[in-house]
Amino acid sequence: MASSDGGNNVTYRESGVDIEAGERLVTIIKPLAKTTNRAGVIGSIGGFGALFDLREAGYSDPVLVATTDGVGTKLRLALDTGLHDTVGIDLVAMCVNDLVVQGAEPLFFLDYFATGNLNLSIAQQVIAGIAEGCRQVGCALTGGETAEMPGMYSKGDYDLAGFAVGAAERGTLLPDGVAPGDILLGLPSSGVHSNGFSLVRRIIETAGIPLGQSAPFAPDQTLGAALMTPTALYVRPVLSLTRAGLLRAAAHITGGGLPGNLPRVLPESCAAILDRPWPIPPVFRWLAQTGGVGAAEMLRVFNCGIGMVLVVRESDHAAALACLAAEGVVPMLLGRIVATEGPSAVNIADPSALFV
């Protein structure tokens, strides 16, 4: 049927996009974002861009640092379990943990939520998790984008991306001065974090273990809930060390594990020797044994219990421990930095023994 203006009565909603639902989501998001406000934020969500005053945030000669990331196929697990309230924390953590290792304080965050058809309940849970992650690290949620794209995603699916911007005073960026004799401290992970879930899911599918079954490595939780434990946020302890002048470098252990991430903060003339065994959390032992995954592959794919590695001077070891204790963090002594003639590398003593 033709409309009075000569066109057809076809609507955007009939093609799969609900503008009114998107507007309702913005209304829901605004109070969540308001709870993350901090010094420097100008205005509120709803404009065409986010405004931030660096001088109001306390910076006199800042260098901006920006990061972006997602949570990978952990989203598939969220969809399969119906647990959507923590992937937002994962999203924030994957971005701000990358910021803080460069000596920067996370200032504001934006998200991108894309889906085939907007489910307000799920979107609200996800964004509430993003706001919670931002609150935990003192970072403002200043904006984002919700994209409803029918035909691009299967029914019920969604994808996430995050963008964090931080700052550091000029001359305070990390890494700085890593040298032979420095020691390596590890901050414990909270679990698998947000890397390696394609392998995790394959192990589960091959073993035929239902996600609703009690987790073999955490009997008080279902397997799905245990694997959905959100990524640890390391901003406060790492910033505390940085501001105390005790940190020479830090590496966020994500995809690539210890061998792939620690060399990124080492100069060409240095290698990391990890000769102090650390306790491997039960989830990683279970994945290795159930999936028949070798030690080298486990260490290359997963964090294996170490979510962040810190490099400090040996003379600052005691002060660093005290600083971290004040933040409620107990690190593990992993090893030391040594001189090398080749490219920077990580040598892990007897990796197979870690998973025995």
Secondary structure, 3 states (H helix, E strand, C coil): CECCCCCECCCCHHHCCCHHHHHHHHHHHHHHHHCCCCCCEECCCCCCCCEECCCCCCCCCEEEEEEEECCCCHHHHHHHHCCCCCHHHHHHHHHHHHHHCCCCEEEEEEEEEEECCCCHHHHHHHHHHHHHHHHHHCCEEEEEEEEECECCECCCCEEEEEEEEEEEECCCCCCCCCCCCCEEEEEECCCCCCCCHHHHHHHHHHHCCCCCCEECCEEEEEHHHHHCCCCCCCHHHHHHHHHCCCCCEEEECCCCHHHHHHHHHCCCCEEEEECCCCCCCHHHHHHHHHHCCCHHHHHHHCCCCEEEEEEECHHHHHHHHHHHHHCCCCCEEEEEEEECCCCCCEEECCHHHHHC
